[in-house]
Amino acid sequence: MMDDDGYLEESVAATYDESSAEMFAPDAVEPAVEVLAGLAGGGSTWRRGGG
């Protein structure tokens, strides 16, 4: 799955985004964004990065 240099093999990299396309579709993302926006209200938010 990984080459010696630490990068994904070409065969994996070529299809990497295909397996997660549904996860990032607007109809999957927008409900989560709406919930988070509602929780934030008009105030500031705490930002947490994810990997």
N, CA, C and O of each residue as an XYZ file, in Angstrom:
204
protein
N       0.815     -1.194      0.000
C       0.000      0.000      0.000
C       0.863      1.264      0.000
O       0.493      2.274     -0.599
N       2.003      1.203      0.668
C       2.917      2.344      0.698
C       4.215      1.964     -0.006
O       4.696      0.837      0.109
N       4.767      2.924     -0.734
C       6.080      2.735     -1.344
C       7.155      2.931     -0.280
O       6.868      3.371      0.834
N       8.360      2.609     -0.625
C       9.486      2.783      0.307
C       9.673      4.244      0.719
O      10.199      4.527      1.795
N       9.244      5.163     -0.134
C       9.408      6.585      0.170
C       8.304      7.132      1.074
O       8.308      8.318      1.405
N       7.352      6.272      1.477
C       6.295      6.703      2.390
C       5.037      7.205      1.715
O       4.074      7.571      2.389
N       5.031      7.227      0.396
C       3.859      7.670     -0.346
C       3.020      6.475     -0.771
O       3.524      5.355     -0.855
N       1.744      6.712     -1.039
C       0.871      5.646     -1.513
C       1.345      5.128     -2.867
O       1.827      5.888     -3.707
N       1.200      3.839     -3.058
C       1.517      3.267     -4.362
C       0.611      3.895     -5.413
O      -0.497      4.335     -5.105
N       1.080      3.932     -6.636
C       0.321      4.561     -7.722
C      -1.068      3.943     -7.878
O      -2.034      4.666     -8.119
N      -1.184      2.630     -7.747
C      -2.487      1.978     -7.919
C      -3.472      2.399     -6.835
O      -4.674      2.477     -7.089
N      -2.981      2.668     -5.640
C      -3.846      3.129     -4.550
C      -4.187      4.599     -4.756
O      -5.347      4.994     -4.637
N      -3.192      5.397     -5.061
C      -3.400      6.831     -5.236
C      -4.378      7.124     -6.369
O      -5.143      8.086     -6.292
N      -4.360      6.310     -7.414
C      -5.218      6.545     -8.577
C      -6.702      6.429     -8.228
O      -7.542      7.054     -8.876
N      -7.024      5.641     -7.219
C      -8.440      5.436     -6.874
C      -8.772      5.908     -5.465
O      -9.869      5.643     -4.974
N      -7.861      6.592     -4.814
C      -8.030      6.993     -3.423
C      -9.304      7.791     -3.195
O     -10.055      7.496     -2.266
N      -9.562      8.789     -4.018
C     -10.733      9.647     -3.832
C     -12.040      8.961     -4.188
O     -13.095      9.357     -3.693
N     -11.996      7.954     -5.025
C     -13.228      7.276     -5.438
C     -13.949      6.636     -4.256
O     -15.178      6.674     -4.192
N     -13.217      6.058     -3.337
C     -13.843      5.353     -2.224
C     -14.443      6.287     -1.189
O     -15.262      5.851     -0.379
N     -14.064      7.550     -1.189
C     -14.590      8.482     -0.197
C     -15.479      9.567     -0.800
O     -15.882     10.495     -0.098
N     -15.787      9.460     -2.083
C     -16.562     10.503     -2.751
C     -17.924     10.708     -2.097
O     -18.358     11.849     -1.934
N     -18.608      9.630     -1.718
C     -19.925      9.755     -1.096
C     -19.852     10.477      0.245
O     -20.776     11.201      0.617
N     -18.763     10.279      0.963
C     -18.606     10.879      2.283
C     -18.541     12.408      2.194
O     -18.929     13.098      3.137
N     -18.060     12.932      1.085
C     -17.901     14.375      0.929
C     -18.941     14.997      0.003
O     -18.816     16.163     -0.371
N     -19.955     14.238     -0.365
C     -21.024     14.771     -1.203
C     -21.807     15.812     -0.407
O     -21.959     15.667      0.806
N     -22.304     16.854     -1.063
C     -23.037     17.901     -0.353
C     -24.177     17.385      0.528
O     -24.391     17.904      1.624
N     -24.904     16.379      0.064
C     -26.028     15.892      0.878
C     -25.548     15.165      2.128
O     -26.337     14.957      3.050
N     -24.290     14.777      2.184
C     -23.726     14.165      3.382
C     -23.100     15.219      4.298
O     -23.151     15.086      5.521
N     -22.517     16.251      3.717
C     -21.793     17.257      4.485
C     -22.708     18.352      5.035
O     -22.532     18.788      6.173
N     -23.669     18.795      4.251
C     -24.500     19.934      4.649
C     -25.236     19.744      5.980
O     -25.287     20.689      6.767
N     -25.807     18.571      6.271
C     -26.454     18.420      7.579
C     -25.486     18.619      8.751
O     -25.853     19.216      9.764
N     -24.275     18.130      8.619
C     -23.284     18.319      9.683
C     -22.910     19.787      9.823
O     -22.751     20.287     10.937
N     -22.770     20.469      8.709
C     -22.440     21.894      8.737
C     -23.558     22.676      9.409
O     -23.292     23.578     10.204
N     -24.795     22.342      9.102
C     -25.931     23.030      9.715
C     -25.953     22.831     11.229
O     -26.210     23.776     11.975
N     -25.687     21.613     11.684
C     -25.653     21.348     13.129
C     -24.545     22.157     13.793
O     -24.765     22.800     14.819
N     -23.368     22.123     13.208
C     -22.248     22.863     13.788
C     -22.500     24.367     13.788
O     -22.161     25.053     14.753
N     -23.085     24.875     12.726
C     -23.398     26.306     12.662
C     -24.428     26.657     13.729
O     -24.337     27.713     14.355
N     -25.404     25.782     13.939
C     -26.395     26.021     14.975
C     -25.784     26.008     16.359
O     -26.148     26.825     17.206
N     -24.870     25.102     16.599
C     -24.198     25.039     17.900
C     -23.344     26.276     18.148
O     -23.240     26.755     19.277
N     -22.733     26.789     17.081
C     -21.886     27.973     17.217
C     -22.717     29.217     17.448
O     -22.243     30.175     18.059
N     -23.964     29.217     16.965
C     -24.790     30.395     17.103
C     -24.122     31.570     16.421
O     -23.560     31.425     15.335
N     -24.178     32.718     17.043
C     -23.526     33.896     16.473
C     -22.168     34.137     17.095
O     -21.476     35.082     16.717
N     -21.769     33.294     18.050
C     -20.512     33.517     18.766
C     -19.323     32.877     18.085
O     -19.416     32.300     17.001
N     -18.215     33.003     18.764
C     -17.000     32.404     18.219
C     -17.022     30.906     18.452
O     -17.765     30.409     19.297
N     -16.222     30.210     17.715
C     -16.179     28.763     17.810
C     -14.781     28.315     18.199
O     -13.803     29.046     18.037
N     -14.713     27.126     18.703
C     -13.429     26.514     19.009
C     -13.060     25.672     17.824
O     -13.834     24.813     17.402
N     -11.907     25.900     17.288
C     -11.491     25.190     16.090
C     -10.606     24.020     16.473
O      -9.649     24.164     17.233
N     -10.941     22.867     15.937
C     -10.156     21.672     16.209
C      -9.839     20.995     14.888
O     -10.742     20.615     14.141
N      -8.587     20.849     14.611
C      -8.177     20.205     13.375
C      -8.181     18.696     13.500
O      -7.913     18.142     14.566
N      -8.481     18.060     12.427
C      -8.463     16.608     12.401
C      -7.555     16.122     11.294
O      -7.335     16.817     10.302
N      -7.051     14.974     11.463
C      -6.130     14.447     10.471
C      -6.742     13.481      9.594
O      -6.079     12.949      8.703
